[in-house]
C-alpha cells in the first residue's frame, strides 16, 4: 500500500514540477529551510554576527548557531553547541568579543568568543538559566537576568507534603546579576586544573546586583557612563502582572533605587539617550482596558524624573524594536504588508519612514557612530537575508544567499488584493497563485487565517507552518490569506473593529473575500476550505458552526467557547479587553461570539489540531468542539500533539501536522484517499 501511495504522490508532485519548470519541494524540504535572523553589527561597523537556524531531524529540534561576516566577506559559522543552540549575540564595546547564551550543560549560561575566532569560553557557572544580558559600557562587566533559586525549598515541601501548587502565588522572581569579564585572562584557554581552582572560579562568580525580593526584573539598560542601571520591573513574573510594570534607576555607587516612571498601567523601559541625560520608554498610562489593541504611547523623560514628553503622537501604527543612537530614535512598524524602519526626531517627536527596500525589515542594528546599519529583511519573492548599508540606506550589500535554497523550486506567486466586507470595511489579503497560473481556469481555494488577532499575513515564496501551501499551489489551487479586522499594519481604528465583535466581523471578512474571488471567476465556489492556528483557529471554528460555504475546515489551537477559554487561559485580560466584559457581566456577548453557540448548525467536516499542554488556548476548547461535532454527526478528527503548548515547535511534529492537513483537505477538496507514509 505504501509503495502504491508513494508512486501516486510522486506522479502528482512530479507532473506539476515538470509543468511549472521547477521542483515541487517535499514537506521535509520546506521544514528544513535554513533561516537567518538577529543581525548585530560590530561597534566599528565592519563586522556582522547573526543567527542561522537549521533542522536537526535526528534530535528532532531546531538548532540556532552564530555566524559572522567580516568586512562584507562571505559569512562562516562561529559557534557550535551540541544538542543546543547559541543565540542572543552581543558585541563587547571594543568589538573584540562576542557574548552569547548557550546551554552546554545543565543550564543556559553566558559564553564569550573572540571575534577573531577560536573556542568559546563559559563566563557564568550559575545554578539557574541566564536570560537577558548586557555589557557594561567599559566592557569589564556583564549584567544578566536570572530567576531566584527556590529548588531546595520546593524539594523540602514536596518531600513532606507531596506535589501541589497555589495558582498565581508561586513563582521565582527574576533578579539582576553581574559578573566581571577578565579579557586579559581569557586570551588563553584555561587548563582543566584552573577550572577546578577556587581562586580561578571565584573571580568568575556572579554577584547579585540588587538584593530585592519585592519585584521581578523584566529588562534593564546600563547608562552610557556605566554609573547607573535603568530597570523595568513588576511585582512578580506572572504574565498578567505586566500591567503593573514600572521603571526605576539603580545607582551603583550609592546602591540606591529610585522610581522614575510609575503609572497605573504598563510602563516599559526602552533605552537611554546617547548623552545619558534622558530615558525613552513606552507606557499605557492608566489604560488597562484597551492596550492590547490600541497604539502604544512613547515618551522621553529626563533621568531626574522631570520633563516627560510624548513623541510620535501622529503616527497611526504600533512601533516596536525601538532604540536611540546619535542619529535619532528608530523603530520598526508595519505599514500594511510592508515592514519599515521609522526614524523619530527626539526633539520634536516627528516621524519619517527611512527604508523603502527591502520590503520587510525584521531586525536592525547600528554601529556606535550610527553611520552603518546591519539588518535582516525579505521581499515578496525571496527568503530573509542579512544586509549591511551606510545610513541612511545607501550602499546596501547582501551578505547571505538564503534564497539559493529555493532557486530551483516552483514557489508561490503572491499579490495583495482588496475587497469590501459586509459592513463596508476595506479588507486586504495575500492571494497566492501557482507558477503556471491560468486565468481561464477556476481553482479550488484554500483560506489560511493568521493568528493574533494583531498578526499579519504577507507575500512570500514559501509560506508554510503546518500548512503545505506550496504543495497545494503546485497541485492546482489558490490560497487566500486575509488580513481581517484586528490585523496589524492598518492603524488603530482597524485593529479595533473586532472589539465586541470577535468572530462575527472576522467571519464577514473571510466570507466576503471568498465571495470577491468567486465573483471574479477565479475560484470554484464548490471547492473552498479554511484553516488557521490560534486566532485563525478560532475564526475557522466560528466558520464551522456559522457557515456552510466550506467543504472542509481545520481548527488549530482554536477557541470554541469564550467562557471555557476565559476561565482557563493564562491571559484573562485579553478576553476582557476584546469583549469588554466577563462571562458573568455579559453572557449574551460571550454566546454571540462563541463557535459552540451555533454548534447545531455545523455541517462542515472539521479537523481539530491542538497541543496537549496549551496554556494560551487550553485544550478544553478542542474537546468541546470535538464532542459537539460528534454529537450532531459532523465528520471530525481530533489530533493531539503530545507535550506541546500553543505552537508546534519541533520538526517531526510539524511534519506530522502538515501531513494531517494534506490528508484532510486532499479528501474533501480533491476526493483523494491519502495514507500518511510510515517510512
Secondary structure, 3 states (H helix, E strand, C coil): CHHHHHHHHHHHHHHHHHHCCCECCCHHHHHCCCEEEEEEECCCCCEEEEEEEEEECCCCEEEEEEEEEECCCCCEECCCCCCCCEEEEEECCCCCEEEEEEECCCCEEEEEEECCCCCCEECCCCCCCEEEEEECCCCCEEEEEEECCCHHHHHHHHHHHCCCCCCCCCCCCEEEEEEECCCHHHCCCCCHHHHHCHHHHHCCCCEECCCCCCCEEEEEEECCCCCEEEEEEECCCCHHHHHHCEEEEEECCCCEEEEEECCCCCEEEEEECCCCCEEEEEECCCCCCCCCCCCCEEEEEECCCCCCEEECCCCCCCCEEEEEECCEEEEEEEECCEEEEEEECCCCCCEEECCCCCCEEEEEEECCCCCEEEEEEECCCCCCEEEEEECCCEEEEECCCHHHHHCCECCCEEEEEEEECCCCCEEEEEEEECCCCCCCCCEEEEEEECCCCCCCCCCCCCCCCCCCHHHHHHHHEEEEEEECCCCCCCCHHHHCCCCCCCCHHHHHHHHHHHHHHHHCCCEEEEEEEEEEECHHHHHHHHHHHHCCCCCEEEEECCCCCHHHHHHHCCCHHHHHHHHCCCCCCCHHHHHHCCHHHHHHHCCCEEEEEEECCCCCCCCHHHHHHHHHHHHCCCCEEEEEECCCCCCCCCHHHHHHHHHHHHHHHHHHHCCCCCCCCCC
